[in-house]
Amino acid sequence: MNEYYLIGSLRHPDVANLGNKLRQAGIEAFDSWYAAGPHADDCWRDYEKSKGITYQEALQGYAAQHVFQFDKHHLDRCTGAILVCPAGKSAHLELGYVLGKGKPGYVYLPGEPERWDVMLNFATRVCTTFDQLVAAIREEELPF
């Protein structure tokens, strides 16, 4: 079965809702990373700083490497990915990684964005409604 990695911000309130809606529409979505909570990155940063660890050192530490390998494993095993906007740097790097692996990568950008960006053309499809997103995924999955 095809499964799509939901990429997004831990602080985005609609990631879990979108995952549930996709599953209800018959599209398997991986969003378990979201369980870490909206302040996970801040807590990690504060903990490492309390030990006198720099950002570069923290990136190589057990906690960061564990989370990175968890996310990378699921990005690698999933059929494709959906970037839920707005999202930050990490999310956009994840989308680029998926696209670089030759997998479909969708951008879900509900509504008309205030700021336009031509580089979203790298995505397989930019969808501004849930129905567009579901249709784009189903179209990609059709056998030829």
C-alpha positions as CSV (number, residue, x, y, z in Angstrom):
1,M,0.0,0.0,0.0
2,N,1.2,3.5,-0.8
3,E,1.9,5.7,2.2
4,Y,2.7,9.4,2.2
5,Y,4.9,11.1,4.8
6,L,3.3,14.3,6.1
7,I,6.0,16.9,6.3
8,G,5.3,19.9,8.5
9,S,5.9,22.0,11.5
10,L,5.5,20.5,15.0
11,R,3.7,23.8,15.7
12,H,1.2,23.5,12.8
13,P,-2.2,22.7,14.4
14,D,-3.6,21.0,11.3
15,V,-1.0,18.3,10.6
16,A,-2.8,15.6,12.6
17,N,-6.2,16.7,11.2
18,L,-4.9,16.4,7.7
19,G,-3.5,13.0,8.4
20,N,-6.9,11.8,9.7
21,K,-8.7,13.3,6.7
22,L,-6.3,11.6,4.3
23,R,-6.8,8.3,6.0
24,Q,-10.6,8.7,5.9
25,A,-10.2,9.4,2.1
26,G,-8.3,6.1,1.8
27,I,-4.8,7.5,1.5
28,E,-2.4,6.2,4.1
29,A,-0.4,9.0,5.8
30,F,2.5,8.8,8.2
31,D,2.4,11.6,10.8
32,S,3.7,9.8,13.9
33,W,6.6,12.3,14.2
34,Y,4.0,14.9,15.3
35,A,3.5,13.2,18.7
36,A,6.7,14.9,19.9
37,G,4.7,18.0,20.5
38,P,5.0,21.7,19.5
39,H,7.9,22.5,21.8
40,A,10.1,19.4,21.2
41,D,12.8,21.3,19.3
42,D,12.9,24.1,21.9
43,C,13.2,21.6,24.7
44,W,16.1,19.8,22.9
45,R,17.8,23.1,22.3
46,D,17.4,24.3,25.9
47,Y,18.6,21.0,27.3
48,E,21.7,20.9,25.1
49,K,22.5,24.6,25.9
50,S,22.2,23.9,29.6
51,K,25.1,21.4,29.1
52,G,27.2,24.0,27.3
53,I,26.7,22.2,24.0
54,T,26.9,24.2,20.7
55,Y,24.3,23.7,17.9
56,Q,26.9,22.0,15.7
57,E,27.8,19.6,18.6
58,A,24.1,19.0,19.4
59,L,23.4,18.0,15.8
60,Q,25.8,15.1,16.2
61,G,24.5,14.1,19.6
62,Y,22.4,11.0,20.3
63,A,19.1,12.8,20.6
64,A,19.4,14.7,17.3
65,Q,20.8,11.7,15.4
66,H,18.0,9.4,16.8
67,V,15.3,11.8,15.6
68,F,17.0,12.4,12.3
69,Q,17.4,8.7,11.6
70,F,13.7,8.1,12.6
71,D,12.5,10.7,10.2
72,K,14.9,9.7,7.4
73,H,13.9,6.1,7.7
74,H,10.2,6.9,7.2
75,L,11.0,9.4,4.4
76,D,12.9,6.6,2.7
77,R,10.2,4.0,3.1
78,C,7.2,6.1,2.2
79,T,5.9,6.3,-1.4
80,G,6.0,10.1,-1.4
81,A,5.5,13.1,0.8
82,I,3.1,16.0,1.4
83,L,4.5,19.3,2.7
84,V,1.8,21.0,4.9
85,C,2.3,24.7,4.8
86,P,3.3,26.9,6.4
87,A,6.4,25.1,7.5
88,G,10.1,25.9,8.2
89,K,13.5,25.1,6.9
90,S,13.6,21.4,8.0
91,A,10.3,20.7,6.3
92,H,11.5,22.2,3.0
93,L,14.7,20.2,3.2
94,E,12.7,17.0,3.7
95,L,10.6,17.8,0.6
96,G,13.7,18.4,-1.4
97,Y,15.2,15.1,-0.2
98,V,12.0,13.2,-1.2
99,L,11.9,14.9,-4.6
100,G,15.7,14.2,-5.1
101,K,15.0,10.5,-4.4
102,G,12.6,10.6,-7.4
103,K,9.4,10.3,-5.3
104,P,6.3,12.5,-5.6
105,G,6.3,15.5,-3.3
106,Y,3.1,17.6,-2.9
107,V,2.8,21.0,-1.4
108,Y,-0.5,21.5,0.5
109,L,-1.0,25.2,0.7
110,P,-4.6,25.9,1.8
111,G,-5.9,29.0,0.2
112,E,-4.1,31.7,-1.9
113,P,-0.6,32.5,-0.4
114,E,0.2,36.1,0.5
115,R,3.7,35.6,-0.7
116,W,4.3,33.8,-4.0
117,D,7.3,31.7,-4.7
118,V,8.2,30.2,-8.1
119,M,10.4,27.5,-6.6
120,L,7.4,25.5,-5.6
121,N,7.5,24.4,-9.2
122,F,10.0,21.7,-7.9
123,A,7.0,20.0,-6.3
124,T,5.0,17.3,-8.1
125,R,1.9,19.5,-7.5
126,V,0.9,22.5,-5.4
127,C,-2.6,22.0,-4.0
128,T,-4.7,24.7,-2.4
129,T,-7.6,22.6,-1.4
130,F,-7.9,19.1,0.2
131,D,-9.9,17.8,-2.8
132,Q,-7.1,18.9,-5.1
133,L,-4.6,17.1,-3.0
134,V,-6.5,13.9,-2.9
135,A,-7.1,14.0,-6.7
136,A,-3.4,14.7,-7.4
137,I,-2.3,11.7,-5.2
138,R,-4.9,9.4,-6.8
139,E,-3.9,10.6,-10.3
140,E,-0.2,9.8,-9.5
141,E,-1.1,6.3,-8.3
142,L,-3.1,5.3,-11.4
143,P,-1.4,2.4,-13.2
144,F,-0.5,3.2,-16.8
